[in-house]
Amino acid sequence: MEKFADEAVIEVSSGNGGNGCAAFRREKYVPRGGPAGGDGGRGGNVIFTIRRNLRTLAHLRYKYSFKAKNGCDGGNAGRYGRNGDDVIIPLPPGSLLRDAETGILLRDFSDNKEDFLFLKGGNGGWGNIHFKSSVNQAPTKALHGKPGANVKLKVELQIIADIGLVGFPNAGKSSLLEYFTNARPKIAAYPFTTKIPNLGVLTIDDLDIIIADIPGLIKGASKGAGLGIQFLKHISRTKALVFLIDLSSDNFLDAFDILLDELNSYSPDLLKKKRLIAGTKTDLEGTQERLAGLSDKYPEEEVLGISVFSGDGIKDVSIALADLARQDSPGDVESGYDTDIDDLESEYGIMPEEDGSPSPKKVP
């Protein structure tokens, strides 16, 4: 659990360009050889690349400064300096790049999996070989290399899933995820057993559905109660939400309203997603009556009963999940660019250049 990381602040720097050289060709039998100073090499670039085998940002906890190599200086006899090596930073799918100071979204890797050239290295300086003319046969002028850029970034990870499971602690989210998929979340009879998001893949016919289970919410989570709402960003990209209501709990009729309030406090856009209410633990005595009461209170919502212990309602819920996954998403909470790419290029020198998933488990 300690190795799970979904946020990191890093500092990235592109390389400086090498200096141009002011030199003259001096060889036997070559009178008045003229200028022969080579150009400096270009500084290395900062490039972000997506690695599907990465699931967290833990690798950025131990190395938070990334600097590309500087270009080498030019030499005599027309020798050009070598270009600096690029620095390549791997990220998991679903990562976001933000300016650490302003919070501006610079890049969203949810859909675009191509390498992103973020900072260009400084240009190498010209050697005096470029300044020869008919009126200046022996120029002594050479240019310094251009400096690279330095930016502090905040990297965020938002898990990419089709269905997000939301509910109070011990509502049965982890049990349902384990039943449907090959994921093995921790399950125990005490609150907050799940402390990090878990992913699993449910396969129905030819459809693979990625399900995300986030730690349980409680009343006041938006104000920091319990584990707070720090993990809600991991359901921001989901197509639909499944609200799990523990029918054995005395507050089963109020649970859905409380959960909606906490989600609304995080982002009102979450309430626009397709959703399903699943009353859990229907194998216990008296829960069928409570399920009927839950359906009566929310006639506009789709309410289903489910029991992982007895298998009751499993098939109906799996069909409902498949229907939700096939529907078009009403929109992510946040995706794409928050600012124009031309503005990014002018401010940062950005140049746009355009699985390790858990094995699926079939439901009978």
N, C-alpha and C positions, 0 to 999 in steps of 0.2 A: 504494500500500500504506500509506503514511504517513497517508492520510486515513481509513483504516478505524478505527472506534472502536466498541467494544461496551460500554464502561462510561464513566460520567461522574458527577461529584459536582456538584450544583447547589444553590443557595440560593433559595428562593421565599418571597415575602412578599405577603400580602394587604394592601389599603389600609386606612388608618385612617378611621373615620367622621368626618364634619365636625361641628363644634360647633354647638349650638343658639344662637339669638340672643335676647337680652333687649332688646326695643324696644317703643315705644308709638306708636300711631297719632296723628299730630299733623297735622291738616289744617284748613284754614279751613272753617267751617260744620259741623265734626264735633266737637262738644264731648265731652270724656271718651271719646276714641276707644278706649281700652283697650289691652291687650297686643297686639302685632302682630309678635312675633319668630318667624321660621320655623325649621323643623328643619334640621339638617345633613344632607348627603347621605351615602348608604351608601358605604363603601369598596369598591374593586374586588375581584373574586374571582380566584383562581388556578385556571385550567382547563387540563387536559391533553386534547389531541385527537390522534387517529390520522391520519397521512398515509401513504397507500399508496405514494407516490412516494419516501418516505424509506427508505433501506436501512441506514444506520448512524447513530450518535450524533455524527458529526463536527461537526454544527452546535452542539452543546453544549460543544465544546472552546473556542470563541472567545467565547461568552457563557454564563457560568455563574451569573449573578445575575438573577433575574426578580422585578420588583416591580410590583404593581398600583397604580393611581393612588389617591390619597386622595380621599375625598368632600369637597366644598366646604362651607364654613360657611353656615349659614342667614343670611338678611338681614331687614331691616325690611319693613314693609308686607306681612307674611305670605309673604315669598319663601323658598322652600325651596332648600337647596343642591343642586347637581348631584351625581349619583352618580359615583363614580370609575370609570374605564375598567378592564375586566378585562384580565388578562394571560393570553394563550393560548399554551401551549407545545406545539409539534408533536412527535410521537414516531413512530417506525416501528412497524409491527405486530410483536407479540412482545415488547414492552418490559415491564420490571418496575420498579415503584417500591418502594424500600425506605427505611426510616429510616436515615440515614447513620451514626448512633451505635449503634443497637441491632440493625440488620439486619433488623428486622421487615418482612415483606412487606405493603405497603399496597395495592397494586393490580397485577393481572396483566392485560395487554392482549392475551393470546393469543386469547381467545374473545370478550371484550367489546370491541367497537370503538366504543362510544358515548363521547361526551365525558364527562370525569370532573371534576366540580367538587370540587377538593381542599381549598382553603381559602376560607372565606367572609370577605368584607370586614367590617370593624367597622361596627356600627350607627351611624347618625347621631344626635347628641344632640337632645333635644326643645327647641324654643324655648319662650319663656314664654307663648305662646298656649295651651299645653296646661294651664297651671296656674291659669287664671282660675276662680274659684268665687264663690259668693254671699257668702262671707265674706272673700274676697281678690280685690278688683276690679282691683288693680294689682300683680300678682306680678312680682318682679324675678328670679325663679329661671329658669335655663336649664341644660341638661345638656351636659357635654362628650361628644364622640363616643367610641365604643369603639375601642380600638386593634386593628389587624389582627394576624395571626399570622405568625410567621417559622419556617420549618422547613428544615433541611438534608437533602437527599435524595440517595440513590445510585440512579442509573438504570442498568439493565442491559438488554442486548439479547440475546434468545435467538431465533435464526433458526427460523422455523416451516417444517418440511419433513416429508415422508412417510417418506423413506428416508435414513439416514445412512451414509456410506462411511467405514469405519475400516480402518487398515492402517499398516504401516511406511512410511517414506519410499521412494519409487520402487516401490511395490507396484502402481501402475497406476490409482490412484483418479482422478487428473485425466484420464488418457487415456480411462477409461471414461465419465466425466462428459461429456467432449467428444464422444465417439462417440454417446452416447444423446441429447444435448441440444444446444442452440445456445449453451451456455456456452463460453467460450474461456479456460479457466485456463492459467496458464503451465506448459509442459511442457519438461523438460530432463533430461539424463542425469546428474544429481547430486542428492544428498539435499536435502530441505527446499526444493524448488522452490515448493511451495505454502506460503505464509506467512499467508494469510488464508482464511477459509471462502469457498467458492464455491457458488452455487446454479444449478440448471438444471431444466428441465421436460421430462419424457419423456411423450409422448402415445401411449397404446395404446388403439385403438378410441376410446371416448368418455371414457376415463379419463386425467386429467392427474396425473402423479406428480412431486412436487417432490423433487429429490435434492440433498442437501448433502454437499459434499466438505470435510472438515476437514484441517488440516495433519497430517502424519504423526506417529505416536507411535513412541517407542523405549523400550527397557527402562530403567526409572528415571524415566520422564516424570512420575510422580506426585511425585517428589522434585525436579523441576525440570530434569531432563536434556532436552536438545534444546529444543524449544519448550514443554516442559511440557504441562500438561493444561488450559491456560487457555481453549482453544477447545472443550473437551468439552461445555460448557453448550449449544452450538449443536446437539447431537444429543439433548438432554434431552427434547425434545418429539416426537421422531420416533416413528412407529409401529413401525419395524423398523430393524435394523442389518444391513449387509452387510460382512463381514470379508473383505478382499482379502489373499490370501496369495501372495507372489511364489514361484512354483514353481522359479524359477531360483536362488533363494537357498539356501545350505547349511543355514540354520536354519528351513526351511519347516515342519518338524514341530513346532517349539517356538513358532512365531510366534503361533498362536491362543491358547495358554495365557498367553503374555506379555501379549497385548492384553487378554485377560479380566482379568488381574491389575491392569493399569493402570486399566481402566474401573471395576473394583471399588473401587480406592483412591479414585476420584473419587466414585462413588455406586453402592452395590450395586443400586439400582433399575434401572440400565442393563442389568444382566444378566438382568432379567425380560422384556426386550423380545424380540419375535420376531426371529429372526436367520437369516442365510444365510452359508455360507462359499463364497467364490469363489476358486478357484485360478487365478492369472493367468499369462499368457505361455505358454499351452499350445502355441504354435507352435514353441517351442524344443525341441531334442533332449533326450530323457530326461524331459520334464515329464509325459508321460502316466503313466509308472510312478510318479512322485512324487504325482500326483493320486490314483492308486489307493491309495498308502500313506496319504495324508491322509484318504481316505474310510474306510480300515480303522481308523485311530486314533480317529476320531470317528463311530462308527456311528449315534449318536443325532442327529447333526447332518445337515442337508441340505448336501451338498457338490457344487458344480458347477465345471466347468472353463470358462475363457473366454480368448479371445485377441482383443484389439482389432485386432491387425495382420492376422490371417487371417480374422477374423469367426467363428471357431469358438466355439460355445456362446452366441453373442449372443442368439439367439432364445429359448433355454431360460432364460437369466438374465432377459430382459425379461418373460417370462411369470411367472417366480417373483417378480419385483418387483411386478408387477400384483397377484398373489395376496396378497403381504404388505401392499400398500397398501390392499386392500379389507378386510382383517381389522381388527377392533376393536383399538385400542391397549390394552395391559394397564395403562396409566396413565402419565402424565407423571412425570418426576422431581420436579417441583414445579409446582403450578398452583393457581389460586384464591387465596383469602385465607388468610393465616396467622393472622389475628386477627379477632375479631368486629367488625363494622362499627360497632356501638354504642360499643365501646371507642375506635375511631378517631375517631368524632364527638366524644366527650367530651374526648379528648386533643388533637386537632388542629383541631377545628371542621370536620371533613370532612363533606360533604353528598353522599351518593350520589344521582345522578340517572341514575334509569334512564330496473389495478394495475401497476402497473408491473412485473409479473412478466416474467422472460425469455420470449420467444416460444417456444412448444413446437416440438419436432422429432419427427416420427413415425418409428418404427422399422419398417422393411419386414418 
